[in-house]
Amino acid sequence: MLMDQPQHVETPPAPPEASPEERQRLGYNAVARLAGADCGRFVAVSDFLRRRGLSAPQIYAADCDAGFVLMEDFGDRLYADILASGGNEYELYSAAVEALAALHAHSPPAQISPRVSLYSYDETAMLAETGLLTEWYLPLVLGRKATAEETAEHRALWQKLLSETSEAAPTFVHRDYHAQNLLWLPDRSGIARVGMIDFQDAVAGSKAYDLASLLEDARRDVSTELAESMIAHYISAVRKQGMPVDEAQFRRAFATIAAQRNAKIAGIFARLQVRDRKPRYLGYLPRVWGYLRHDLEHPSLAALKNWYERILPPDAREGRIEGVAA
């Protein structure tokens, strides 16, 4: 497979040594999109994953100055396509969860290659992402900008939740670990059956993030029953790796991180409509808000749930936007 890597990004990433204040001043693209578009990152992360027994494409040749990579072709057995054709959900999701557990058994290095850093996906970055909801989703559904008080309260609620779920030992975060970026490789065994792509934006962050990406997929329905089963499977698999897990603490972190991701997605999809005139993404919002409402049922998110119920009308909390065709 020959990959032509884009040569420009909207805003350069903030340097990892920048202060939280400086990163916040630089805005969402510099704060949250920490990795940027760089084929050198793709090559380094691919090597990192393969060294851990996971299936990332083998790199045959690369000219990163020109933005080209010649790499292994995993074929076309995309998780999303197999599942849409009636594939075995439990088998595919179990394998994807086991691959995550194996990956999380290793602490991520600060440098994944001499030239590539694994930036921290920290509270500053995640707060910049949740800010997209007040910046873009609220004006779209309310017909007005969020007030300074609404924005500040929303940010304070998220800041409290994220600080309470921050991890002393972050892990490798793929950041787009879902059915559109996983391929099934049945001729391989164990965790190598899960082919991973689109990992160049990898960062170091919460163990719950990639699991939330997988189990609360904006592009396909994942039942609550399957999600609960896979969370339990992850906890069991991690424990088999010799890592202790406090189940109640992990489930709280999962609810918070999953809600954070869904709030961010709601903001991004609203921005795609308002700024970029791409209404098709609005069709995913009912599913995203379905996941978010479920996340907000966790007792630790009660204050945030109250904020959404107080500020947003019921239709907006179901992802239905009056007067805008998806």
Salt bridges, closest charged atoms under 4 A:
GLU10 OE2 - ARG275 NH1 3.40
GLU22 OE2 - ARG25 NH2 2.71
ASP47 OD1 - ARG50 NH2 2.62
GLU72 OE2 - ARG188 NH2 2.63
GLU89 OE2 - ARG220 NH1 3.17
GLU98 OE2 - HIS233 NE2 2.71
ASP122 OD2 - ARG23 NH1 2.85
GLU129 OE2 - ARG175 NH2 2.94
GLU129 OE2 - LYS264 NZ 3.53
GLU150 OE2 - ARG144 NH2 2.85
GLU153 OE2 - ARG310 NH2 2.74
GLU164 OE2 - LYS160 NZ 2.70
GLU164 OE1 - ARG252 NH2 2.56
GLU167 OE1 - LYS207 NZ 3.28
ASP221 OD1 - ARG287 NE 2.73
GLU228 OE1 - ARG251 NH1 2.86
GLU247 OE2 - ARG251 NE 3.00
ASP276 OD1 - ARG275 NE 2.94
GLU297 OE2 - LYS305 NZ 2.92
ASP315 OD1 - ARG320 NH2 2.48
GLU318 OE1 - ARG320 NH1 2.02
